[in-house]
Amino acid sequence: MTLVSPPVFQIHWSLVPPGDAAELAPPGCRLLAIWPVPVNHDACFEAAGFTLFGVNDDDWDRAAEDLLRQVIEQLSRFGSSKLVCEPLKDHVPWYLRPFRTGEELPFLQQALLPMLDDSLPGFHALFGGKGAALRTGDGHFLLWVTLPDTGGDPVAFVEHVAGPYEIIETPLRWINLLPSPSCAVTG
């Protein structure tokens, strides 16, 4: 395990081999994994072969949230977003429940919160009708981006969402990190 000090924000990414991504990327699409570094120590990342761990601060959190925002913005080029899973809602105190129900959280929060808390269900959204999608979850700040083979160059996509940050292609043993392909579908 390598500890990074002070934290340096980088963007790591990898194409996930089609055999590993069969249940997550429909035919005619590729699955990319994108994650900011350093990663807080995580047994799943370590089992996957990743070693750049460190302690993140508020600046890292802001940069990581901006990365998520950029990914959503770029995926929106493929079409409007459609949440595939049951939406997260704000918490309503027990004494107010007879008077109101929880409201659906904003889209960015829907994607962000499952990466911060592994007890929350995963996030899955489609963008347009050609297979572009985003998944997050399992308590890992890891963006699973599905891009259609036509119109979705993975390197250009990562370069665009990374902005001023260094990008590094980092293949891992994805079986240790892949999200669940299923979720509760909204009606």
C-alpha positions as CSV (number, residue, x, y, z in Angstrom):
1,M,0.0,0.0,0.0
2,T,1.4,3.4,-1.0
3,L,0.3,6.5,1.0
4,V,0.2,9.7,-0.9
5,S,1.1,12.8,1.1
6,P,0.0,15.5,0.6
7,P,-3.0,14.4,-1.5
8,V,-2.6,15.1,-5.2
9,F,-5.7,15.0,-7.3
10,Q,-5.4,12.9,-10.4
11,I,-7.9,11.1,-12.6
12,H,-7.4,7.4,-13.2
13,W,-9.4,5.5,-15.7
14,S,-9.6,2.2,-17.6
15,L,-11.6,0.5,-20.2
16,V,-13.2,-2.5,-18.6
17,P,-12.6,-5.7,-20.7
18,P,-15.8,-6.8,-22.5
19,G,-15.8,-10.1,-20.7
20,D,-15.9,-8.4,-17.3
21,A,-18.5,-5.9,-18.5
22,A,-20.9,-8.2,-20.3
23,E,-23.8,-7.6,-17.8
24,L,-23.1,-3.9,-17.5
25,A,-22.5,-2.7,-21.1
26,P,-25.1,-3.5,-23.8
27,P,-23.9,-4.7,-27.2
28,G,-22.3,-1.8,-29.1
29,C,-21.1,-0.1,-26.0
30,R,-17.9,0.0,-23.9
31,L,-17.6,0.4,-20.1
32,L,-15.1,2.8,-18.6
33,A,-14.1,3.1,-15.0
34,I,-13.1,6.6,-13.9
35,W,-12.0,7.5,-10.4
36,P,-10.1,10.3,-8.6
37,V,-6.9,9.6,-6.7
38,P,-5.7,9.3,-4.0
39,V,-8.4,6.8,-2.8
40,N,-9.1,6.5,0.9
41,H,-7.8,3.1,1.8
42,D,-10.3,0.5,0.6
43,A,-10.0,-3.3,0.7
44,C,-11.9,-3.7,-2.7
45,F,-9.5,-1.3,-4.5
46,E,-6.5,-3.1,-2.9
47,A,-7.9,-6.5,-4.0
48,A,-8.2,-5.1,-7.5
49,G,-4.5,-4.2,-7.5
50,F,-4.7,-0.5,-6.8
51,T,-2.1,1.0,-4.4
52,L,-2.4,4.8,-4.4
53,F,-4.1,5.5,-1.1
54,G,-4.2,8.6,1.0
55,V,-6.4,10.8,3.2
56,N,-8.6,13.2,1.2
57,D,-9.6,16.7,2.2
58,D,-12.3,19.2,1.4
59,D,-10.4,20.3,-1.8
60,W,-10.3,16.7,-3.0
61,D,-14.1,16.4,-2.2
62,R,-14.9,19.5,-4.3
63,A,-12.7,18.4,-7.2
64,A,-14.3,14.9,-7.1
65,E,-17.8,16.3,-7.1
66,D,-16.8,18.5,-10.0
67,L,-15.5,15.4,-11.9
68,L,-19.0,13.8,-11.3
69,R,-20.7,17.0,-12.6
70,Q,-18.5,17.0,-15.7
71,V,-19.3,13.3,-16.4
72,I,-23.0,14.0,-16.1
73,E,-22.7,17.0,-18.4
74,Q,-20.8,15.1,-21.0
75,L,-23.2,12.1,-20.9
76,S,-26.1,14.6,-21.3
77,R,-24.7,15.1,-24.9
78,F,-26.2,11.7,-25.7
79,G,-29.7,12.8,-24.6
80,S,-31.7,13.5,-21.6
81,S,-31.1,11.5,-18.4
82,K,-33.5,8.9,-17.1
83,L,-33.0,7.4,-13.6
84,V,-33.3,3.6,-13.9
85,C,-33.3,2.8,-10.2
86,E,-35.5,3.8,-7.3
87,P,-34.6,7.5,-6.5
88,L,-33.1,8.5,-3.2
89,K,-35.3,10.9,-1.1
90,D,-34.6,13.3,1.7
91,H,-35.2,12.1,5.2
92,V,-38.4,13.2,6.8
93,P,-38.5,13.2,10.6
94,W,-41.1,10.7,12.0
95,Y,-43.3,13.5,13.4
96,L,-43.7,15.1,10.0
97,R,-44.4,11.9,8.0
98,P,-48.2,12.2,8.3
99,F,-48.0,15.6,6.6
100,R,-45.3,15.1,3.9
101,T,-43.2,12.5,2.2
102,G,-39.6,12.7,1.3
103,E,-38.7,14.6,-1.8
104,E,-36.5,13.2,-4.5
105,L,-32.9,14.4,-4.2
106,P,-31.3,16.4,-7.0
107,F,-29.8,14.3,-9.8
108,L,-26.2,15.0,-8.8
109,Q,-26.9,13.9,-5.2
110,Q,-28.6,10.8,-6.5
111,A,-25.2,9.8,-8.1
112,L,-22.9,11.1,-5.4
113,L,-24.4,9.7,-2.2
114,P,-24.1,6.0,-3.1
115,M,-20.4,6.5,-3.6
116,L,-20.1,7.9,0.0
117,D,-22.3,5.4,1.8
118,D,-22.3,1.7,0.8
119,S,-25.6,1.1,2.7
120,L,-27.4,3.1,0.0
121,P,-28.7,1.4,-3.2
122,G,-26.6,2.0,-6.3
123,F,-27.3,4.7,-8.9
124,H,-28.0,4.0,-12.5
125,A,-29.1,6.5,-15.2
126,L,-29.4,6.3,-18.9
127,F,-28.6,9.2,-21.2
128,G,-30.5,9.2,-24.5
129,G,-31.3,5.9,-26.3
130,K,-28.0,4.6,-27.6
131,G,-26.6,3.0,-24.4
132,A,-24.8,5.9,-22.7
133,A,-25.1,5.4,-18.9
134,L,-23.7,6.1,-15.5
135,R,-23.6,3.9,-12.5
136,T,-22.2,4.6,-9.0
137,G,-22.4,2.9,-5.7
138,D,-20.9,0.5,-3.2
139,G,-19.2,3.3,-1.2
140,H,-16.5,3.8,-3.8
141,F,-15.9,7.1,-5.6
142,L,-15.8,5.2,-8.9
143,L,-17.8,6.3,-12.0
144,W,-18.9,3.5,-14.3
145,V,-19.5,5.1,-17.6
146,T,-21.1,3.3,-20.6
147,L,-20.3,4.9,-24.0
148,P,-21.7,3.8,-27.3
149,D,-19.1,2.5,-29.8
150,T,-20.2,5.1,-32.3
151,G,-19.8,8.7,-31.0
152,G,-18.1,7.9,-27.8
153,D,-14.3,7.9,-27.9
154,P,-13.2,6.9,-24.4
155,V,-9.9,8.8,-24.3
156,A,-11.5,12.0,-25.5
157,F,-14.3,11.6,-23.0
158,V,-11.8,11.2,-20.1
159,E,-9.7,14.0,-21.3
160,H,-12.7,16.3,-21.4
161,V,-14.1,15.5,-18.0
162,A,-10.7,15.6,-16.3
163,G,-10.3,19.3,-17.1
164,P,-6.9,20.5,-15.7
165,Y,-6.1,17.3,-13.9
166,E,-3.5,14.7,-14.9
167,I,-5.1,11.5,-16.3
168,I,-3.5,8.1,-16.0
169,E,-4.8,4.9,-17.6
170,T,-4.8,2.2,-14.8
171,P,-6.1,-1.3,-15.6
172,L,-7.2,-3.2,-12.5
173,R,-8.7,-6.6,-11.7
174,W,-12.3,-5.4,-12.1
175,I,-14.1,-8.4,-10.7
176,N,-13.3,-7.0,-7.2
177,L,-15.0,-3.6,-7.9
178,L,-17.8,-4.1,-10.5
179,P,-21.2,-2.8,-9.5
180,S,-24.2,-5.0,-9.4
181,P,-25.9,-5.0,-12.9
182,S,-29.4,-4.9,-11.4
183,C,-31.3,-2.4,-9.4
184,A,-34.9,-1.7,-8.5
185,V,-36.4,-0.2,-11.7
186,T,-38.6,2.8,-11.3
187,G,-42.0,2.7,-12.8
